[in-house]
Amino acid sequence: MYNERNCIPSIVREDALTEPLIITRSERDDHQLDFTIQLGPERTESALQRGARQIARRARIPGFRPGKAPYAAVLRMFGREAVLRQALDDLGQEILREALDAEKIETYGPAELADLQFDPVAFKLVLPLRPTVDLGDYRAIRVAAPDATVTEADVDALIERARSEQAVWQATDRPAEIGDTVVMDIHGTVGEETLMDNQDWELLLKAEGGWLPGFDEAFVGATAGEEKAFSLTYPEDSASRFKGQTASFRAAIKQVRTRAMPELDDEYARTLGDYQDLADLRARLLASLTQQRTAEAEERLTNAAIQAMVEKATIAYPPLAIKEMTDELVSDLESQVKSSGRSLEEYLRLQGLTVEVYRTRIQPLAEQRLKTRLALFEFADREGLTVEQDEIAAGADQAVAAAADQADATRQYLGSDAGRRALASELLTRKTLARLRAIVTGQVAEAEAPAAADTDEAASRESEGTGAPVVETTEALTPAAEDAEAPTPAAEDAEAPTPAAEDAEAPIPAAEDAEVPVPAAEPAALSKGTQL
């Protein structure tokens, strides 16, 4: 029957759209699927008529007014393939969705059109599959908790470091000792070759690690005004070209300097900050170091637990997931670089890199972060971890209280949907990592069942792919240890003295949306490489 508006039949038969698709599928090694969809004759004819109607509405066809050309005339003028292309540009998404529903396939992202045939009509696609995660018996993982003990000796070392940094060099009449600085005029030779000839040369005497064995020791006991002459032999295993040869030195000692450190008393303690006396300084340093060591130990435990869980897990994902994680890392770097007023390309050029080379170099990091993220998603899901509305409200109050002069801006941000999602993500991350630490240190009883779904539901998750854990008002889990803030410096590397332990906590950072985004598929002109 013909449609009177454009003289082209709107449908060939009533059962054309119910004719089953002919589907073949084959799994690939890279967690993708080769997927072919073939149209039967009824669907093909229906597609031809649809394409002809669309062409007739806009094309100039001799002898016919716009939209009035019959089906045969359109087909004759433009050809079967062109008419089919027109129809399939519009029908491609619809056909793909029908095929995926029929096969019960959930894709990770858009399908790539590998080939398109017209006789018979067939789409050859590559489908990226949703990542799958099998954590195995993750509750059997055990990791020893690092020691976070702080001793009085640790406090002593920190105070001595502060005193050392405030020490001043003073001339002394006593003989030089290790740790002193000797100022001298010195001349050294190896045979007829001059090795050194320096005036007012300063040498810090070290117990070991000098540039020539025995050189520093030769000046121990020296006093100002003294002249010294001595010889030393380069070791046979020395990297110097003088190995095995004897060097002769003559030195005129001009000055011996020693380091004078502040007296360790209550007055000194008060110069370091708001401390009442030396005992107060020591008590607050002990508390601060304990807090710092505890945080460091917790971070090391977290990293070790995540690594053990990822190594035990079986994780599969398509190349698209790695590409998106790499995109995320590049975007993160670009944001950091822009804050310094440079473009990413300029920054990388200064490092002797291009964006393409940089992307290649960070592939291992992208893979590790992706595995970590997927494993943590599955872990949170298996353990049934969620964040409730009252937890989000309490977290927001805490963040606002800690924000000090930024309280209003923090309150406004956390009142937005994006802010609440970010906070919920951060809270879920904390809960997830705390649960993981508890499991690997044996604090969760073996007999205690996960709060998540039962075995049948868990099996269903494994067959259908890994989804995000259920979170009130959020869909994302913040990246864990690999995306966390940099570790707190160890005590020996910390500034002295460490700030008091009662200093306020930093505001809860707004967590990034950690879920790897799945771009929405959009219709495009059908050709090889097109994404559907």
Summary of the structure (lengths in Angstrom):
residues: 532
radius of gyration: 36.5
end to end distance: 32.8
largest distance: 119.9
contacts: 1517
relative contact order: 0.12
helix: 44%
strand: 17%
